[in-house]
């Protein structure tokens, strides 16, 4: 998902940054039937676009601790066990717990 979306990024510096961040990942979640079904559930329940729901479903199936996104629509709409943060909100939370 993220690799495909990053391949469409017209900003070279940001594209390289995302590629480097991905290299740090300890796990990689493929889109499989479980992810697809979860994404359909998320899209319907929270009225989130399918592509964004797929990102969230990948995160849930990968059992991540939190999900950071600049998609403010997903942050506002998605209210479930997975913690979804904007980058700024994540930094504020991180500072509180450090």
Gaussian input, Z-matrix of N, CA and C with variables (Angstrom, degrees):
# hf/3-21g

backbone

0 1
 N
 C     1     B1
 C     2     B2     1     A1
 N     3     B3     2     A2     1     D1
 C     4     B4     3     A3     2     D2
 C     5     B5     4     A4     3     D3
 N     6     B6     5     A5     4     D4
 C     7     B7     6     A6     5     D5
 C     8     B8     7     A7     6     D6
 N     9     B9     8     A8     7     D7
 C    10    B10     9     A9     8     D8
 C    11    B11    10    A10     9     D9
 N    12    B12    11    A11    10    D10
 C    13    B13    12    A12    11    D11
 C    14    B14    13    A13    12    D12
 N    15    B15    14    A14    13    D13
 C    16    B16    15    A15    14    D14
 C    17    B17    16    A16    15    D15
 N    18    B18    17    A17    16    D16
 C    19    B19    18    A18    17    D17
 C    20    B20    19    A19    18    D18
 N    21    B21    20    A20    19    D19
 C    22    B22    21    A21    20    D20
 C    23    B23    22    A22    21    D21
 N    24    B24    23    A23    22    D22
 C    25    B25    24    A24    23    D23
 C    26    B26    25    A25    24    D24
 N    27    B27    26    A26    25    D25
 C    28    B28    27    A27    26    D26
 C    29    B29    28    A28    27    D27
 N    30    B30    29    A29    28    D28
 C    31    B31    30    A30    29    D29
 C    32    B32    31    A31    30    D30
 N    33    B33    32    A32    31    D31
 C    34    B34    33    A33    32    D32
 C    35    B35    34    A34    33    D33
 N    36    B36    35    A35    34    D34
 C    37    B37    36    A36    35    D35
 C    38    B38    37    A37    36    D36
 N    39    B39    38    A38    37    D37
 C    40    B40    39    A39    38    D38
 C    41    B41    40    A40    39    D39
 N    42    B42    41    A41    40    D40
 C    43    B43    42    A42    41    D41
 C    44    B44    43    A43    42    D42
 N    45    B45    44    A44    43    D43
 C    46    B46    45    A45    44    D44
 C    47    B47    46    A46    45    D45
 N    48    B48    47    A47    46    D46
 C    49    B49    48    A48    47    D47
 C    50    B50    49    A49    48    D48
 N    51    B51    50    A50    49    D49
 C    52    B52    51    A51    50    D50
 C    53    B53    52    A52    51    D51
 N    54    B54    53    A53    52    D52
 C    55    B55    54    A54    53    D53
 C    56    B56    55    A55    54    D54
 N    57    B57    56    A56    55    D55
 C    58    B58    57    A57    56    D56
 C    59    B59    58    A58    57    D57
 N    60    B60    59    A59    58    D58
 C    61    B61    60    A60    59    D59
 C    62    B62    61    A61    60    D60
 N    63    B63    62    A62    61    D61
 C    64    B64    63    A63    62    D62
 C    65    B65    64    A64    63    D63
 N    66    B66    65    A65    64    D64
 C    67    B67    66    A66    65    D65
 C    68    B68    67    A67    66    D66
 N    69    B69    68    A68    67    D67
 C    70    B70    69    A69    68    D68
 C    71    B71    70    A70    69    D69
 N    72    B72    71    A71    70    D70
 C    73    B73    72    A72    71    D71
 C    74    B74    73    A73    72    D72
 N    75    B75    74    A74    73    D73
 C    76    B76    75    A75    74    D74
 C    77    B77    76    A76    75    D75
 N    78    B78    77    A77    76    D76
 C    79    B79    78    A78    77    D77
 C    80    B80    79    A79    78    D78
 N    81    B81    80    A80    79    D79
 C    82    B82    81    A81    80    D80
 C    83    B83    82    A82    81    D81
 N    84    B84    83    A83    82    D82
 C    85    B85    84    A84    83    D83
 C    86    B86    85    A85    84    D84
 N    87    B87    86    A86    85    D85
 C    88    B88    87    A87    86    D86
 C    89    B89    88    A88    87    D87
 N    90    B90    89    A89    88    D88
 C    91    B91    90    A90    89    D89
 C    92    B92    91    A91    90    D90
 N    93    B93    92    A92    91    D91
 C    94    B94    93    A93    92    D92
 C    95    B95    94    A94    93    D93
 N    96    B96    95    A95    94    D94
 C    97    B97    96    A96    95    D95
 C    98    B98    97    A97    96    D96
 N    99    B99    98    A98    97    D97
 C   100   B100    99    A99    98    D98
 C   101   B101   100   A100    99    D99
 N   102   B102   101   A101   100   D100
 C   103   B103   102   A102   101   D101
 C   104   B104   103   A103   102   D102
 N   105   B105   104   A104   103   D103
 C   106   B106   105   A105   104   D104
 C   107   B107   106   A106   105   D105
 N   108   B108   107   A107   106   D106
 C   109   B109   108   A108   107   D107
 C   110   B110   109   A109   108   D108
 N   111   B111   110   A110   109   D109
 C   112   B112   111   A111   110   D110
 C   113   B113   112   A112   111   D111
 N   114   B114   113   A113   112   D112
 C   115   B115   114   A114   113   D113
 C   116   B116   115   A115   114   D114
 N   117   B117   116   A116   115   D115
 C   118   B118   117   A117   116   D116
 C   119   B119   118   A118   117   D117
 N   120   B120   119   A119   118   D118
 C   121   B121   120   A120   119   D119
 C   122   B122   121   A121   120   D120
 N   123   B123   122   A122   121   D121
 C   124   B124   123   A123   122   D122
 C   125   B125   124   A124   123   D123
 N   126   B126   125   A125   124   D124
 C   127   B127   126   A126   125   D125
 C   128   B128   127   A127   126   D126
 N   129   B129   128   A128   127   D127
 C   130   B130   129   A129   128   D128
 C   131   B131   130   A130   129   D129
 N   132   B132   131   A131   130   D130
 C   133   B133   132   A132   131   D131
 C   134   B134   133   A133   132   D132
 N   135   B135   134   A134   133   D133
 C   136   B136   135   A135   134   D134
 C   137   B137   136   A136   135   D135
 N   138   B138   137   A137   136   D136
 C   139   B139   138   A138   137   D137
 C   140   B140   139   A139   138   D138
 N   141   B141   140   A140   139   D139
 C   142   B142   141   A141   140   D140
 C   143   B143   142   A142   141   D141
 N   144   B144   143   A143   142   D142
 C   145   B145   144   A144   143   D143
 C   146   B146   145   A145   144   D144
 N   147   B147   146   A146   145   D145
 C   148   B148   147   A147   146   D146
 C   149   B149   148   A148   147   D147
 N   150   B150   149   A149   148   D148
 C   151   B151   150   A150   149   D149
 C   152   B152   151   A151   150   D150
 N   153   B153   152   A152   151   D151
 C   154   B154   153   A153   152   D152
 C   155   B155   154   A154   153   D153
 N   156   B156   155   A155   154   D154
 C   157   B157   156   A156   155   D155
 C   158   B158   157   A157   156   D156
 N   159   B159   158   A158   157   D157
 C   160   B160   159   A159   158   D158
 C   161   B161   160   A160   159   D159
 N   162   B162   161   A161   160   D160
 C   163   B163   162   A162   161   D161
 C   164   B164   163   A163   162   D162
 N   165   B165   164   A164   163   D163
 C   166   B166   165   A165   164   D164
 C   167   B167   166   A166   165   D165
 N   168   B168   167   A167   166   D166
 C   169   B169   168   A168   167   D167
 C   170   B170   169   A169   168   D168
 N   171   B171   170   A170   169   D169
 C   172   B172   171   A171   170   D170
 C   173   B173   172   A172   171   D171
 N   174   B174   173   A173   172   D172
 C   175   B175   174   A174   173   D173
 C   176   B176   175   A175   174   D174
 N   177   B177   176   A176   175   D175
 C   178   B178   177   A177   176   D176
 C   179   B179   178   A178   177   D177
 N   180   B180   179   A179   178   D178
 C   181   B181   180   A180   179   D179
 C   182   B182   181   A181   180   D180
 N   183   B183   182   A182   181   D181
 C   184   B184   183   A183   182   D182
 C   185   B185   184   A184   183   D183
 N   186   B186   185   A185   184   D184
 C   187   B187   186   A186   185   D185
 C   188   B188   187   A187   186   D186
 N   189   B189   188   A188   187   D187
 C   190   B190   189   A189   188   D188
 C   191   B191   190   A190   189   D189
 N   192   B192   191   A191   190   D190
 C   193   B193   192   A192   191   D191
 C   194   B194   193   A193   192   D192
 N   195   B195   194   A194   193   D193
 C   196   B196   195   A195   194   D194
 C   197   B197   196   A196   195   D195
 N   198   B198   197   A197   196   D196
 C   199   B199   198   A198   197   D197
 C   200   B200   199   A199   198   D198
 N   201   B201   200   A200   199   D199
 C   202   B202   201   A201   200   D200
 C   203   B203   202   A202   201   D201
 N   204   B204   203   A203   202   D202
 C   205   B205   204   A204   203   D203
 C   206   B206   205   A205   204   D204
 N   207   B207   206   A206   205   D205
 C   208   B208   207   A207   206   D206
 C   209   B209   208   A208   207   D207
 N   210   B210   209   A209   208   D208
 C   211   B211   210   A210   209   D209
 C   212   B212   211   A211   210   D210
 N   213   B213   212   A212   211   D211
 C   214   B214   213   A213   212   D212
 C   215   B215   214   A214   213   D213
 N   216   B216   215   A215   214   D214
 C   217   B217   216   A216   215   D215
 C   218   B218   217   A217   216   D216
 N   219   B219   218   A218   217   D217
 C   220   B220   219   A219   218   D218
 C   221   B221   220   A220   219   D219
 N   222   B222   221   A221   220   D220
 C   223   B223   222   A222   221   D221
 C   224   B224   223   A223   222   D222
 N   225   B225   224   A224   223   D223
 C   226   B226   225   A225   224   D224
 C   227   B227   226   A226   225   D225
 N   228   B228   227   A227   226   D226
 C   229   B229   228   A228   227   D227
 C   230   B230   229   A229   228   D228
 N   231   B231   230   A230   229   D229
 C   232   B232   231   A231   230   D230
 C   233   B233   232   A232   231   D231
 N   234   B234   233   A233   232   D232
 C   235   B235   234   A234   233   D233
 C   236   B236   235   A235   234   D234
 N   237   B237   236   A236   235   D235
 C   238   B238   237   A237   236   D236
 C   239   B239   238   A238   237   D237
 N   240   B240   239   A239   238   D238
 C   241   B241   240   A240   239   D239
 C   242   B242   241   A241   240   D240
 N   243   B243   242   A242   241   D241
 C   244   B244   243   A243   242   D242
 C   245   B245   244   A244   243   D243
 N   246   B246   245   A245   244   D244
 C   247   B247   246   A246   245   D245
 C   248   B248   247   A247   246   D246
 N   249   B249   248   A248   247   D247
 C   250   B250   249   A249   248   D248
 C   251   B251   250   A250   249   D249
 N   252   B252   251   A251   250   D250
 C   253   B253   252   A252   251   D251
 C   254   B254   253   A253   252   D252
 N   255   B255   254   A254   253   D253
 C   256   B256   255   A255   254   D254
 C   257   B257   256   A256   255   D255
 N   258   B258   257   A257   256   D256
 C   259   B259   258   A258   257   D257
 C   260   B260   259   A259   258   D258
 N   261   B261   260   A260   259   D259
 C   262   B262   261   A261   260   D260
 C   263   B263   262   A262   261   D261
 N   264   B264   263   A263   262   D262
 C   265   B265   264   A264   263   D263
 C   266   B266   265   A265   264   D264
 N   267   B267   266   A266   265   D265
 C   268   B268   267   A267   266   D266
 C   269   B269   268   A268   267   D267
 N   270   B270   269   A269   268   D268
 C   271   B271   270   A270   269   D269
 C   272   B272   271   A271   270   D270
 N   273   B273   272   A272   271   D271
 C   274   B274   273   A273   272   D272
 C   275   B275   274   A274   273   D273
 N   276   B276   275   A275   274   D274
 C   277   B277   276   A276   275   D275
 C   278   B278   277   A277   276   D276
 N   279   B279   278   A278   277   D277
 C   280   B280   279   A279   278   D278
 C   281   B281   280   A280   279   D279
 N   282   B282   281   A281   280   D280
 C   283   B283   282   A282   281   D281
 C   284   B284   283   A283   282   D282
 N   285   B285   284   A284   283   D283
 C   286   B286   285   A285   284   D284
 C   287   B287   286   A286   285   D285
 N   288   B288   287   A287   286   D286
 C   289   B289   288   A288   287   D287
 C   290   B290   289   A289   288   D288
 N   291   B291   290   A290   289   D289
 C   292   B292   291   A291   290   D290
 C   293   B293   292   A292   291   D291

   B1=1.4400
   B2=1.5259
   B3=1.3055
   B4=1.4671
   B5=1.5325
   B6=1.3230
   B7=1.4628
   B8=1.5280
   B9=1.3267
   B10=1.4654
   B11=1.5243
   B12=1.3198
   B13=1.4637
   B14=1.5387
   B15=1.3217
   B16=1.4585
   B17=1.5303
   B18=1.3144
   B19=1.4726
   B20=1.5324
   B21=1.3272
   B22=1.4665
   B23=1.5277
   B24=1.3259
   B25=1.4607
   B26=1.5327
   B27=1.3234
   B28=1.4670
   B29=1.5391
   B30=1.3320
   B31=1.4653
   B32=1.5275
   B33=1.3331
   B34=1.4548
   B35=1.5277
   B36=1.3389
   B37=1.4640
   B38=1.5266
   B39=1.3421
   B40=1.4569
   B41=1.5284
   B42=1.3107
   B43=1.4644
   B44=1.5296
   B45=1.3176
   B46=1.4684
   B47=1.5294
   B48=1.3370
   B49=1.4624
   B50=1.5373
   B51=1.3136
   B52=1.4700
   B53=1.5302
   B54=1.3188
   B55=1.4664
   B56=1.5301
   B57=1.3205
   B58=1.4669
   B59=1.5246
   B60=1.3149
   B61=1.4678
   B62=1.5280
   B63=1.3170
   B64=1.4692
   B65=1.5278
   B66=1.3077
   B67=1.4711
   B68=1.5297
   B69=1.3297
   B70=1.4634
   B71=1.5240
   B72=1.3238
   B73=1.4652
   B74=1.5229
   B75=1.3256
   B76=1.4594
   B77=1.5191
   B78=1.3265
   B79=1.4617
   B80=1.5195
   B81=1.3065
   B82=1.4560
   B83=1.5240
   B84=1.3155
   B85=1.4621
   B86=1.5273
   B87=1.3150
   B88=1.4552
   B89=1.5189
   B90=1.3223
   B91=1.4567
   B92=1.5306
   B93=1.3264
   B94=1.4554
   B95=1.5339
   B96=1.3110
   B97=1.4597
   B98=1.5273
   B99=1.3283
   B100=1.4627
   B101=1.5315
   B102=1.3193
   B103=1.4687
   B104=1.5246
   B105=1.3153
   B106=1.4605
   B107=1.5311
   B108=1.3292
   B109=1.4701
   B110=1.5240
   B111=1.3287
   B112=1.4632
   B113=1.5279
   B114=1.3159
   B115=1.4566
   B116=1.5296
   B117=1.3194
   B118=1.4696
   B119=1.5264
   B120=1.3281
   B121=1.4686
   B122=1.5356
   B123=1.3163
   B124=1.4717
   B125=1.5285
   B126=1.3207
   B127=1.4658
   B128=1.5214
   B129=1.3167
   B130=1.4652
   B131=1.5285
   B132=1.3304
   B133=1.4662
   B134=1.5247
   B135=1.3315
   B136=1.4666
   B137=1.5302
   B138=1.3388
   B139=1.4757
   B140=1.5355
   B141=1.3269
   B142=1.4616
   B143=1.5240
   B144=1.3302
   B145=1.4659
   B146=1.5346
   B147=1.3410
   B148=1.4677
   B149=1.5264
   B150=1.3296
   B151=1.4664
   B152=1.5291
   B153=1.3376
   B154=1.4647
   B155=1.5254
   B156=1.3196
   B157=1.4662
   B158=1.5243
   B159=1.3178
   B160=1.4636
   B161=1.5324
   B162=1.3148
   B163=1.4733
   B164=1.5336
   B165=1.3160
   B166=1.4645
   B167=1.5258
   B168=1.3277
   B169=1.4652
   B170=1.5258
   B171=1.3160
   B172=1.4719
   B173=1.5277
   B174=1.3127
   B175=1.4664
   B176=1.5269
   B177=1.3206
   B178=1.4642
   B179=1.5309
   B180=1.3149
   B181=1.4638
   B182=1.5284
   B183=1.3210
   B184=1.4670
   B185=1.5277
   B186=1.3363
   B187=1.4746
   B188=1.5309
   B189=1.3401
   B190=1.4611
   B191=1.5252
   B192=1.3148
   B193=1.4621
   B194=1.5238
   B195=1.3252
   B196=1.4632
   B197=1.5189
   B198=1.3250
   B199=1.4540
   B200=1.5290
   B201=1.3240
   B202=1.4609
   B203=1.5232
   B204=1.3323
   B205=1.4496
   B206=1.5247
   B207=1.3123
   B208=1.4654
   B209=1.5233
   B210=1.3154
   B211=1.4648
   B212=1.5225
   B213=1.3224
   B214=1.4644
   B215=1.5267
   B216=1.3162
   B217=1.4611
   B218=1.5315
   B219=1.3304
   B220=1.4684
   B221=1.5248
   B222=1.3262
   B223=1.4647
   B224=1.5253
   B225=1.3279
   B226=1.4654
   B227=1.5214
   B228=1.3195
   B229=1.4608
   B230=1.5299
   B231=1.3183
   B232=1.4652
   B233=1.5243
   B234=1.2971
   B235=1.4646
   B236=1.5197
   B237=1.3144
   B238=1.4669
   B239=1.5243
   B240=1.3233
   B241=1.4679
   B242=1.5254
   B243=1.3147
   B244=1.4631
   B245=1.5241
   B246=1.3193
   B247=1.4672
   B248=1.5224
   B249=1.3325
   B250=1.4632
   B251=1.5211
   B252=1.3324
   B253=1.4617
   B254=1.5173
   B255=1.3262
   B256=1.4560
   B257=1.5358
   B258=1.3120
   B259=1.4716
   B260=1.5299
   B261=1.3240
   B262=1.4624
   B263=1.5262
   B264=1.3135
   B265=1.4680
   B266=1.5315
   B267=1.3317
   B268=1.4599
   B269=1.5292
   B270=1.3336
   B271=1.4673
   B272=1.5248
   B273=1.3201
   B274=1.4691
   B275=1.5249
   B276=1.3220
   B277=1.4683
   B278=1.5301
   B279=1.3190
   B280=1.4615
   B281=1.5303
   B282=1.3422
   B283=1.4666
   B284=1.5198
   B285=1.3264
   B286=1.4655
   B287=1.5229
   B288=1.3323
   B289=1.4581
   B290=1.5369
   B291=1.3182
   B292=1.4723
   B293=1.5005
   A1=110.41
   A2=114.99
   A3=119.27
   A4=110.11
   A5=116.55
   A6=118.98
   A7=110.41
   A8=116.15
   A9=119.70
   A10=110.29
   A11=116.08
   A12=119.93
   A13=110.42
   A14=116.69
   A15=120.39
   A16=111.35
   A17=117.07
   A18=119.70
   A19=111.62
   A20=116.34
   A21=121.18
   A22=112.68
   A23=116.90
   A24=121.63
   A25=110.20
   A26=117.59
   A27=120.15
   A28=113.44
   A29=117.58
   A30=121.53
   A31=109.58
   A32=116.39
   A33=122.14
   A34=112.88
   A35=117.59
   A36=120.22
   A37=111.28
   A38=117.11
   A39=120.86
   A40=110.13
   A41=116.78
   A42=121.26
   A43=110.06
   A44=117.06
   A45=121.77
   A46=110.26
   A47=116.80
   A48=120.74
   A49=110.36
   A50=117.16
   A51=121.22
   A52=109.91
   A53=117.55
   A54=120.89
   A55=111.08
   A56=116.80
   A57=120.72
   A58=111.89
   A59=117.11
   A60=120.47
   A61=109.72
   A62=117.37
   A63=120.99
   A64=111.78
   A65=116.66
   A66=120.17
   A67=111.61
   A68=117.00
   A69=121.44
   A70=112.88
   A71=116.96
   A72=121.00
   A73=111.31
   A74=115.54
   A75=121.07
   A76=112.14
   A77=116.65
   A78=120.66
   A79=108.92
   A80=115.48
   A81=122.12
   A82=106.99
   A83=117.07
   A84=121.31
   A85=109.98
   A86=116.01
   A87=120.31
   A88=110.00
   A89=115.85
   A90=120.51
   A91=106.43
   A92=115.12
   A93=120.88
   A94=108.38
   A95=117.67
   A96=121.16
   A97=111.63
   A98=117.87
   A99=121.43
   A100=110.65
   A101=116.64
   A102=121.85
   A103=110.02
   A104=115.72
   A105=120.22
   A106=111.37
   A107=117.19
   A108=120.73
   A109=111.45
   A110=116.79
   A111=121.04
   A112=110.21
   A113=117.07
   A114=121.63
   A115=110.97
   A116=116.31
   A117=119.65
   A118=110.46
   A119=116.22
   A120=121.71
   A121=110.77
   A122=116.42
   A123=121.90
   A124=110.57
   A125=116.67
   A126=120.82
   A127=110.73
   A128=115.68
   A129=120.00
   A130=111.67
   A131=116.59
   A132=121.50
   A133=112.89
   A134=117.12
   A135=121.07
   A136=113.46
   A137=115.84
   A138=120.93
   A139=111.43
   A140=113.43
   A141=122.29
   A142=107.90
   A143=116.35
   A144=121.27
   A145=110.25
   A146=116.11
   A147=121.23
   A148=113.02
   A149=117.33
   A150=120.84
   A151=110.76
   A152=116.69
   A153=121.24
   A154=110.86
   A155=116.56
   A156=121.04
   A157=110.57
   A158=116.50
   A159=120.70
   A160=110.79
   A161=116.89
   A162=120.73
   A163=110.28
   A164=116.63
   A165=121.03
   A166=111.03
   A167=117.05
   A168=120.98
   A169=111.09
   A170=117.04
   A171=120.50
   A172=110.18
   A173=116.08
   A174=120.89
   A175=110.82
   A176=116.77
   A177=120.94
   A178=110.37
   A179=117.08
   A180=120.56
   A181=112.19
   A182=116.51
   A183=120.63
   A184=111.19
   A185=115.55
   A186=122.27
   A187=112.21
   A188=115.80
   A189=119.84
   A190=110.07
   A191=116.62
   A192=121.64
   A193=112.03
   A194=116.54
   A195=121.06
   A196=108.93
   A197=115.47
   A198=122.67
   A199=107.49
   A200=117.39
   A201=121.97
   A202=108.37
   A203=115.96
   A204=120.63
   A205=111.17
   A206=115.41
   A207=121.02
   A208=110.51
   A209=116.20
   A210=120.85
   A211=108.58
   A212=115.58
   A213=121.15
   A214=111.91
   A215=117.13
   A216=120.90
   A217=110.51
   A218=116.71
   A219=120.23
   A220=111.20
   A221=116.30
   A222=120.63
   A223=110.13
   A224=116.88
   A225=121.28
   A226=112.21
   A227=117.54
   A228=121.15
   A229=114.33
   A230=117.49
   A231=120.35
   A232=110.84
   A233=116.03
   A234=122.18
   A235=108.27
   A236=115.88
   A237=121.64
   A238=107.74
   A239=117.05
   A240=120.94
   A241=113.43
   A242=117.69
   A243=121.07
   A244=109.53
   A245=116.31
   A246=121.16
   A247=108.33
   A248=115.91
   A249=122.11
   A250=107.89
   A251=115.96
   A252=122.00
   A253=111.65
   A254=115.86
   A255=120.65
   A256=104.86
   A257=118.76
   A258=119.06
   A259=112.82
   A260=117.38
   A261=120.68
   A262=111.53
   A263=117.04
   A264=120.60
   A265=110.60
   A266=116.43
   A267=119.42
   A268=110.91
   A269=116.56
   A270=119.96
   A271=111.17
   A272=116.96
   A273=120.71
   A274=110.62
   A275=117.49
   A276=121.55
   A277=110.27
   A278=116.03
   A279=121.63
   A280=110.38
   A281=116.37
   A282=120.74
   A283=111.32
   A284=117.89
   A285=121.57
   A286=112.24
   A287=116.19
   A288=121.07
   A289=113.42
   A290=116.50
   A291=119.43
   A292=111.29
   D1=-58.39
   D2=-175.04
   D3=-67.45
   D4=-35.02
   D5=178.87
   D6=-65.49
   D7=-42.82
   D8=178.66
   D9=-63.08
   D10=-48.82
   D11=-178.38
   D12=-62.13
   D13=-39.36
   D14=179.54
   D15=-67.00
   D16=-32.42
   D17=178.95
   D18=-63.50
   D19=-22.81
   D20=179.08
   D21=-88.52
   D22=-7.14
   D23=-176.31
   D24=-68.04
   D25=121.95
   D26=-178.88
   D27=-79.56
   D28=-9.18
   D29=-176.51
   D30=-97.13
   D31=106.62
   D32=-173.55
   D33=-57.14
   D34=-45.63
   D35=-178.63
   D36=-60.83
   D37=-42.88
   D38=179.56
   D39=-67.34
   D40=-39.59
   D41=179.08
   D42=-60.20
   D43=-45.80
   D44=179.32
   D45=-64.65
   D46=-41.60
   D47=178.42
   D48=-58.69
   D49=-47.39
   D50=-179.03
   D51=-63.38
   D52=-41.90
   D53=177.50
   D54=-59.19
   D55=-41.89
   D56=179.52
   D57=-68.45
   D58=-38.33
   D59=176.98
   D60=-64.11
   D61=-41.60
   D62=179.80
   D63=-61.30
   D64=-32.09
   D65=178.49
   D66=-64.75
   D67=-22.31
   D68=179.85
   D69=-83.41
   D70=-10.43
   D71=-175.98
   D72=-63.03
   D73=136.40
   D74=178.58
   D75=-88.16
   D76=-25.06
   D77=177.49
   D78=-133.01
   D79=160.24
   D80=179.94
   D81=-133.83
   D82=123.13
   D83=-178.44
   D84=-101.67
   D85=114.84
   D86=174.94
   D87=-77.82
   D88=154.14
   D89=173.32
   D90=-81.75
   D91=112.57
   D92=179.14
   D93=-125.34
   D94=-172.67
   D95=-176.86
   D96=-62.19
   D97=-40.40
   D98=178.46
   D99=-60.20
   D100=-45.24
   D101=179.35
   D102=-64.48
   D103=-45.14
   D104=-179.24
   D105=-59.75
   D106=-46.28
   D107=179.85
   D108=-64.93
   D109=-39.52
   D110=177.57
   D111=-63.84
   D112=-39.92
   D113=179.28
   D114=-63.24
   D115=-41.75
   D116=177.97
   D117=-62.10
   D118=-40.73
   D119=178.56
   D120=-63.30
   D121=-45.80
   D122=-179.79
   D123=-63.25
   D124=-46.21
   D125=-178.53
   D126=-58.95
   D127=-43.65
   D128=-178.33
   D129=-71.75
   D130=-48.13
   D131=-175.21
   D132=-65.99
   D133=-41.97
   D134=-173.63
   D135=-106.14
   D136=0.57
   D137=-179.01
   D138=55.54
   D139=50.74
   D140=-179.95
   D141=-109.10
   D142=142.86
   D143=178.83
   D144=-54.42
   D145=146.95
   D146=-175.65
   D147=-56.10
   D148=-44.21
   D149=-178.11
   D150=-63.17
   D151=-41.80
   D152=178.65
   D153=-68.89
   D154=-37.68
   D155=177.35
   D156=-63.70
   D157=-34.89
   D158=178.45
   D159=-66.17
   D160=-39.90
   D161=175.50
   D162=-59.92
   D163=-47.88
   D164=-179.56
   D165=-63.89
   D166=-41.14
   D167=179.11
   D168=-62.84
   D169=-39.88
   D170=176.74
   D171=-60.52
   D172=-44.10
   D173=-179.68
   D174=-63.06
   D175=-43.56
   D176=-179.66
   D177=-64.61
   D178=-46.51
   D179=-178.73
   D180=-67.71
   D181=-26.99
   D182=176.81
   D183=-82.07
   D184=-5.35
   D185=178.63
   D186=58.28
   D187=46.04
   D188=177.98
   D189=-75.28
   D190=160.97
   D191=179.28
   D192=-79.81
   D193=-31.13
   D194=-179.48
   D195=-159.43
   D196=165.54
   D197=-177.73
   D198=-130.34
   D199=122.69
   D200=-179.12
   D201=-106.95
   D202=128.39
   D203=-178.39
   D204=-147.41
   D205=153.52
   D206=172.70
   D207=-94.04
   D208=2.36
   D209=178.49
   D210=-82.54
   D211=91.04
   D212=-175.53
   D213=-63.15
   D214=-26.80
   D215=177.81
   D216=-63.19
   D217=-44.54
   D218=178.02
   D219=-65.06
   D220=-39.87
   D221=179.84
   D222=-60.82
   D223=-42.89
   D224=-178.77
   D225=-71.00
   D226=-41.29
   D227=-171.83
   D228=-85.10
   D229=-35.13
   D230=-172.96
   D231=-82.64
   D232=113.08
   D233=179.32
   D234=-128.06
   D235=93.62
   D236=-178.75
   D237=-149.42
   D238=-166.28
   D239=-176.64
   D240=-65.92
   D241=-33.44
   D242=179.21
   D243=-68.75
   D244=128.39
   D245=177.37
   D246=-80.42
   D247=122.05
   D248=-178.94
   D249=-115.00
   D250=123.80
   D251=-175.77
   D252=-125.39
   D253=150.69
   D254=162.38
   D255=-79.34
   D256=161.13
   D257=178.93
   D258=-55.61
   D259=-43.12
   D260=-179.10
   D261=-65.19
   D262=-44.50
   D263=179.06
   D264=-63.50
   D265=-37.64
   D266=177.55
   D267=-62.30
   D268=-45.20
   D269=179.63
   D270=-60.56
   D271=-40.26
   D272=178.41
   D273=-64.07
   D274=-42.88
   D275=178.26
   D276=-64.62
   D277=-42.93
   D278=-179.45
   D279=-60.82
   D280=-44.22
   D281=179.83
   D282=-62.99
   D283=-36.12
   D284=178.67
   D285=-63.36
   D286=-35.16
   D287=-174.55
   D288=-97.87
   D289=2.38
   D290=-179.67
   D291=-96.45

